[in-house]
Amino acid sequence: MRTIYLNGNYIPETEGKISVFDRGFLFSDAVYEVVSVLDGKLVDFNGHVQRLARSLSETGISGAPDTSSWLEICRALVSRNAVEEGMIYWQVTRGAPQDRDFVFPPADTPPTVLAFTQSRALADNPSAQRGLRVVTMPDLRWGRADIKTTQLLYASLMKNEAIARGADDVWMERDGWITEGSAQNAHIITTEGVLVTHPLNREILHGITRAAVLPLVAQQIEERRFSVNEAEQAAEAFVSSASGFVMPVVQINGHVIGNGTPGSATVQLRQAYIGWARHTAI
């Protein structure tokens, strides 16, 4: 049985309990992070803990563990659950006041802090061999996609709609411009060999994997918006995320990208990232 961390305690997952008045449950008033595990070590830990701190600051949630405490929690969960490869999720809510109220609870209300593992193949993910098929749908999320909150209902609805249409995932768009995937940053490589990626602003999550991947890119990089039409005509396409690393996209809205198999530049970038991740994991 899996061991989780909840509010200072390591307990069996079946014993984890939170209040029905927890604001994470009632309002999605919570932020989270996910850190990958390779060879029993944490990938890009500092990047993720820094982004969590930003999300906490932007939402005004206080009282979460500090960096050294998160490191201790993660390493304990990896050990207790014998995780060689997979992910660790961290979630911090604004806590559980005595009743439901739109007004924030008193400042001394302790946050609810949860962390748990998921064992899963990452480096040898079969999707990386065949590539993903995506469809585009309107991005109707709230205007602060740069904060990693647990408000994931719309992205979940769109991903399931994409699967119902015979695709693997969704790329969301606003006014014809691609923003990002359901849980990934989106990128294309043009026929001229230029890697194009959406600029960092409030429309997308500031991906930690994205930040690690871009310095490994051999191509020229342009941080700018790109349209659905430009994506459909790209030479290569891929997504980046903590759980998927660099994942090729071989079809967009039924349009075959390249020759319909993972592109050589994307494959090389995926291997370069995995090598970097193994070398730098702690």
N, C-alpha and C positions, 0 to 999 in steps of 0.2 A: 504494500500500500504506500502511496506517495506521501511524503512529509511536506507540509507547507509551513510558511512563516506567517503568523498573524499576531500583530500587536505585541511583539516581544517574545512570542513563544513558538517553538517548533512542535507541531502537532500533526497527527494523522489527518488527511484531508477530510475524512468523514466527521471529524470533530470541530471543523471550522464553523464558527457562528458569528454573525454580526446582527446588530439591532435592525428591526424593521424600519426604524426611523433614520437609518444611516443615509446621509445625503447622496452618497454614491448610488444607492439603490433608488431613492426617490427622485433625484434631480440629475443624475449622471454628473454630479458635482465632484469630479475626480479626475486625476491625471494618471498616466501610466507610462511605462517604458518596457522594452523587451531587449534583452541582451542574449546574443548567441553564445553557444558553448561548442568549442572544437577541441578535441583531445582532452576534455575535462577542464579546459581553461576558458576564460571570459574574453570575448572578442570586443575590442574597442570600448572597454568598460568606461574609461574616462569621458569619452564622447557622450555616452548615454547618460551618465550621472549628471553631466553638465546640462544636457537638454532637459532632464527631469527638473533640475533646479530652476531652469528658465520657465518651464510650464507651471511649477509651483508659484514662482514669483508673479507670473502673468495672471494667475487666478487668485492670488492672495491666500493660498493654503500654507499654513505654517506647521512646524512641529515634526516634520519628516526626518528620518535618519540622515546623518551626514555621510560624506563620501566613504570614510573608513568603515562606518557601520554597514553601509550597503555592500561593501566588498566582503566583509565578514559574513553577512547574511547569504550572499550569493555563493561563496565558497562552501559554507555549511550545507546549503541545499544541494549543491553539486555532489558533495561527499555523501550526505545522508541518502540521496536518491540514486547514487552511482551513475550520474549522467556523464557520458562520454561525448555525446553530440546532441544538440537540441537547443532549447531556449529557456530563459528565466524571465518571467513577467513580474514587474513591480507595479503595484497600484496603491495610490494614496488618495483617500477621500477626505472631505472637510469634516468628517466625523459624524457622530450620532447625538443630536440634541434630544430634548425630551419630547418633542412633537414636531410635526411638519410645519415649515414656515419658509416663505421665500426669503425672508431676512436671514442673513448669516447668523449662526449661533455665536455665543460669547467667544471672545478671542482665546480663552483658556480651554475651549473644547478640544480634547485630543483628537488628532486625525486617526482614521482607520488605515493601518498599513498592512498590506498583503503582498506576499511573494510566493510564487510556485514555479515548478519546472515542468517542461514538456520534452520528453526524449523524442528525437526525430532525426532522420537522415537529412543533412544539409549539404555537405560537399558532393554527395553522389545522388542528389535529387533527380529522379527520372525526368522531371519536367525540363531540366536543363538540356537533356539530350534531344527532346522532341520540340521544345519551344512552346510558347503560349499563344493561344488565339484570344484576342480581345475584341470587344465591341465598345463603341463610344456611347455615352449617355450624359444627359445634362447634369452638371454639378450644382446641386441645390442645397449643399451643406451650409452651415452658418459661416460667417465671414472671417473666422479665426482658425482656419485650417492649420496655421503654424503652431498652435498649441495642441499638444498630444493629450487630448482628453478622451474619456471613455464614451463620448457621444458618437457611437459608431453605427447607429441604426441605419442611416441613409446609405452609407458605404456597404453595409451588409445586404440591404435590400437590392442595391444595384449589382453586387456580385452574384447574388442568387438569380436575379433577372438575366444576367449574362449567361450563367450556366443553363438556365431554362432555354436560352436561345442557341445553345450548342457551343458556346465559347467557354473559356476558362476563367476569364476575369473581365473587368471593366476598366476603361480609361474615361475619366470624367472630363467634360468640356464646358466652358463658359463662353457663350457667343461665338462658338466655332473654334475656340482655342483650347488645346489640351491643358489640363491642370496636372492631374496625377491619377494613379490607379486607386483601387479600393484600400490598399495598405502599402503602396509602393510609389516611389518616384518614377516618372516616365521619361524616356530618352529616345532619341532617334539619331541615326547616322545618315546624312544626306548622300545623294549620288556623287557629290563632290568630295566626300570623305570627311565632312565636318560633323562633329558630335554636337547636337543641340539639346539643351536641357533648360527647363523652366527656371527663371530667376527666383531667388529666395525672396519671398514676400508673404503676405498673409493668405495667399490663395493655396499654398502648398505647405506640407510639413517639411521642415528643414532636416532632410534625411541625414542621419549619421553615416549610414553606408554610402550615400551619395557623396558626402564630403570626403570619405576615404577613397572612393573609386576615382574621382576626377583627377587627382594627381597621378594616377596610374595610366591615364589615357594617352595613347600615342598620337591620336588625331588632334587637329585644331578643335577648340571648344568654343561654342557660342552659348552664353547664358541669355536666352531670350524665349519669348513665347513661340510656339509653333502650332500651326492649324491642323485640324483633322485631315484636310486634304494633303498637306505636306507630309503628315505621318503615313498616310496610306501610300504615298509615292516614295517613301524612304528606301534606302538600300538595306539598312538594318534597323532594328528597334530592340529595346530591352527595358527592363525595370530593375530597380535596385531597392533592397530592403534588408533588414537585419535577419529575417528568417529565410529569405530567398537568395541573398547575396546579389549576384548579377544574373538575371534570368532572361534568356532570349524571348523575343516576341516574333512570331513568324506569320501572323495574320491579323489584320485590323479591319473590322467591318467586312470581312470576306475577301479583302484585298490581300493577296499573297505578298509578303515582304521578301525581297530578294528572290531566291529560288525555293522558298518555302521551308528551308531548314535553318538552324541557327547560323548566323553569319560569322565569318572568321574573326572579325575584330571583336565581336561580342564574346565569342568563345575564349579568345586570348585574354580579354579583360576579366572574364570570370576566373580563369586560372590564376591570373596575376593577383586578383583580390584574395582568393583563397590562400595563396602563398603568403601574401602580406598578413592576412588574418592569423594564420598559424604562427608566423614569426613574431607577431606583436602581442598575441593573447597573453593574459596574465593569470 
